[in-house]
Amino acid sequence: SWVAFLVVLVFLCVDEWTINVLNLYSAGLSLSNMFERIGRFWATLVASVLGVALCGDPDVLNFFRYISMFGNVFSPVAGVLVFDYLFVRRMHIDVAALYNPKGRYRYWAGFNPVAVAWTVSGFLICTYVIPTASIPAFLTLFITGVGYMLTVRIMQRADVRVL
């Protein structure tokens, strides 16, 4: 009946209202932490005005593509980090060497070229090779991590040091 429909409609409106209030609260809190001078009220107002303005932009629908690119980047980064920590370093990190500018984590001008190469390779694999239907983030994490680990092990056996 129409009463049940009205109850469901009111429930959905209240549900959406509370979700968006929480979103505005967190956005306002984040903005007020970044820009302390404006205060939380004005930061929340700015966040809400920006949110409403973005709703009128048809390109907001391309946001999914933007988020997918984030996944395509962070998945290989996670693969390198996880496999480096678990299998290459065997869950041991020399904390003092992290802060030593000439320590063993210095690599080449502060970058680990093997990790960078596998991260870029993983991004390309995730973006252009793995189909979307096959959970590309997980596969990329695994492929990138295994590739990185094997490359490091081969370099260790050959006694090749990354500058």
Secondary structure as UniProt FT lines:
FT   HELIX           2..34
FT   HELIX           36..38
FT   HELIX           39..55
FT   HELIX           58..62
FT   HELIX           63..83
FT   HELIX           84..88
FT   TURN            90..91
FT   HELIX           95..98
FT   TURN            101..102
FT   TURN            104..105
FT   TURN            109..110
FT   HELIX           113..128
FT   HELIX           132..134
FT   HELIX           136..157
FT   TURN            158..159
//
